[in-house]
């Protein structure tokens, strides 16, 4: 299902790994210098709990960066998801030091010490096709992303808690625990990092049949396409959203209010690229009426 890299210029990679990483301060300038030398752009997060990165560049430089990173035994088995674009999706290169590579504010959750069970995309598709897992239990998809991301696209029948940030997920699960009892839960997100922490948290609070979608939505698209998925997948770069063929769509994000603007909404007179959108107008009207 992956696009042909020969027809596009830039390779976009996304990867993360939970691992003890206590020399982030010393290695940060090395990451930054290498990315500058290779003309890569994007964001790399370095944390005591691991690494999270979104980078784009030409094929050769991307391969050189990955070879350098995987020379560190801690990242030798780093799994990377790829997509392609005809222009650079990032404006600059950032290497940041963070307390967590994805913030949940639950320090006892340590994926390095043991992942929650993962379900591969092909297996998940089979479960969704048949309406239950291999033990006959109903399968419930739980979206761990923010509400505006879910609005761009999600799995059919997904449980969406309408959270505004990932730190709200534990409280949302606590409020809905009874409704999810007795079912097989599959948590998912864009690339796997949020749903990995979410699944571990759910195990810790008593869920006995919970999985994470291995590789997230992007890996699902790559392996099985868009079956059981409605819409596109929001991504945090200029492309805004990718379809199940991992191609950029006409969806945009408003520069002013950061709302996602669909192709239909872009027909509105309130949509001025780089300045405003219909969501801005609604917010202004609501503020005026208050």
ABEGO torsion letter per residue (X at the ends): XBBBAAABABBBBBBBBBBBBAAAAAAAAAAAAAAAAAGBBEBBBBBAAEBBBBBBBBAAAAAAAAAAAAABAAAAABBBBBBBBABBABABBBBBBBABABBAGBAABBAAAEBBBBBBAAAAAAAAAAGBBAAGBBBBBBBABBAAAAAAEBBBGBBBAGBABAAAAAAAAAAAAAAABGBBBBBBBAAGAAAAAAAAAAAAAGBABBBBBBGEAAAAAAAAEABGBBEBBBBBBAAGBBBAAGBBBABBBBAAAGBBBBAAAAABAABBBGABBAAAAAAAAAAAAX
